[in-house]
């Protein structure tokens, strides 16, 4: 199977454990993958509040928590769930084909700020 147009192969889907964070880079941009309730999500990997690598954070109950100041982001939509961040994270479409995770190069149209 070839890579879907506009997507990049990231890793095997069976390697992504529930509520763990997996960093990866696309076109020199940091991103993260996580699995919540069996679904895999891809988000921007740097906090929108202050530069912090979200791969060092935690995922709990569908929220990605920034390790620096505790900003929270919904893993499905990227929306801010906890201040001090006010700008949502970009989210990216994910496809699993033949056990491989593919993530879109371009973000989904994001939530309103």
N, C-alpha and C positions, 0 to 999 in steps of 0.2 A: 504494500500500500504506500502510495506517495504522500508527502506532506500536503495537506489541504492548502490551497492558495491563500496567502495572507497569514499563515500560521507557522509556528515553529514547534518542533518536537522538544519536550522538556525532560520527561522522565517516565518510567513505567508507573502506571496507575496503582498497581499493587504495592508500591513502595511508599505511598503517601498514607501515613497513619492519621487517625482521627485527632483533630485539634493540635497537630504539630505544624510547624512552619518550615517551609523549604524555600530557600532563596535561589533565584536564578536571574540571569541577565539576558535581555533582548535589546539589540541595537544600543548597547552601552547604558541601558536603563535598568536599575535594580527593580526586581519584582519578587513577589512571594506567592507560593501556593499553599493552600491548606485544605483540609477535608473536614466538613461539618455535617453531621448526620448523613454520612455517606456521599454527599455531593462535594465535588472539588471546585475550588474558587481560586482565581488569580487576581491579585491586586498590585497596585503600585507598592514598591518596597521601601520608600522613604516617607516618613511622616510629613504631613503638610504643615505642621505647626513649626517645628524646628527640625533641622537635619538630624534624624535618628534612623538607624536601620531597623525596620520593623521585623526583620528576621530574628532579632534579639528579644522581641516581645513575646506575648503569649496569646493564645486563642482560648476563649472560654465562653460557652453559651452563644456562639455565633458572633462574638465580638473579638476583633483583633486589637490588642492593647499595645500601645507604644511604650517601650521601656524607659524613655527619657522623662516624660511628664505625665504619663498615664492617660493620654488621649485614647479614646475608643472609637473604633470604626466597624460598622456592620459589614461582615464578610460578603454578603450577597450584593449589596448596593454601593458600598463604599461610604455611605453616609456617616457623618460624625454622630456618635452616641454619647460621647463624654468629652467635655472641654479639657484642656484649653484649645485644641484644634477647632477650627471653624470651617475649614475647606475640606470637602470630601476627598477620598482617595479615588484615583482612576481604577476601574475594574476592567477585566479582559475576558472575552468569551473563551470557554474551555470546551474542547471536544476530546473524547476518549475513543480512539480507533485502534482496534486490535491490541488493546492493553497499553497503548502509549498515550500519554497526555500531550495534546497540542494546544497551544495558547495563541490567541490572535495577536498580531503585531500592534494593531491599532486598538485604543480603548473603546469600550462601549460608550454610547452617549451617556454622560455621567448624570448623577442626581443633581438637583438644584442645590446651590450652596446655602 
